[in-house]
Amino acid sequence: MSDTAIRVEGLGKLFQIGTPEQYQTLRDALKERVTAPFRFMRNGGSGKASTETFWALRDVSFEVKHGEVIGIIGRNGAGKSTLLKILSRITGPTEGYVEIHGRVGSLLEVGTGFHQELSGRENIFLNGAILGMKKAEILRKFDEIVAFAEVEKFIDTPVKHYSSGMYVRLAFAVAAHLEPEILIVDEVLAVGDQRFQEKCLKKMGEVGKQGRTIFFVSHSVPSIQRLCKRVIVLDKGRVSNDGPAMEALAEYLSGDQKSTYFATPSNSKPTITMAGIEETRRTLGLTVEFHSPFQFAPVLGFVIYDPVGNPVFGTSNRLEPPAIKIPSTSSGRIEVVIPTEHFRPNRYLISLWLGDGYTDYCELPKVLQVEISGLQMDKSSQEVGSMRLPVEWNIRKIAAVTEEAVSLFKGA
């Protein structure tokens, strides 16, 4: 028997904008017949609406072995959900093909796989039958499924009356416990609360250790990092990276980040209009300019992350010991010098936020990146993140022609 669970070759999916793919009931077909003449007149007698097309997926190829736990990650619109719907046989590809060896259990969105009029109990047996399981097999797992989903009191209630949380809990319990060889899970877990998400991640870890194949789509980098050894990154419908999790996640997180950032001032709130980061001889120099339609006492904060999104250091002028107060102004430049002797050579990402201590007016998550190279961490020192760094702050007011120093400075 082949050790290949899934083989994807040259996969592509073409959609027509304004004409979503639909799966018709008899009622839909009758309605189509009745409204067709009116659409014909609206479209000038052509019988067809003018539509544009776009490729949600294009030339996607990869192979997955039995027992692999694969993370799928990408920005909104990258094609993740389309790929999973093709793998789950909910929709077909426009080009290319997919080979799947093993029965598939999928949890793609609230509502997938359940019949609204049936009870939770009936849907468990229905899903098991779809997977090809015998009644005795389903009965053996039934109590475990209900207990995991925490819906004992409502198991004989039609699922159309379930809350979204109850629905997801039962759907995941069914998908994970009915022993499919391949488990496909989309970002739908975000509907559940934090405790249940943790419970699901633990269960998927157990499923993976049992030798079953898992496809896991999530925007949560820590969750992907925790579960997956391999990650496929999708970008605009194509595979941009397919490799070890740490490397693929680092490439994904650094995708659009640069060492500089520019934005147009807002007429309604304070805005970071320029930000830049550079390495200079054992220090990082962070420069931020801001403009505001009103006077306010600015509070600038930043967090530095490692390549896979783990925070390693962060502070703000208000959190510094002692706190640094910036006088009220409508524009300014803040220069921060951060020592780097406690940073390992690597690429780092920087998030910024600007507020007044009560309201965050401008948040820029992971907007900058910088490469720290050629420095060796002092082995006798603590890791960054468990200590404070002697950060220097220099604040200037930006005038129309010249810059007037406000002369606020914190030394090392």
Summary of the structure (lengths in Angstrom):
residues: 412
radius of gyration: 26.8
end to end distance: 64.9
largest distance: 81.8
contacts: 1265
relative contact order: 0.10
helix: 26%
strand: 38%
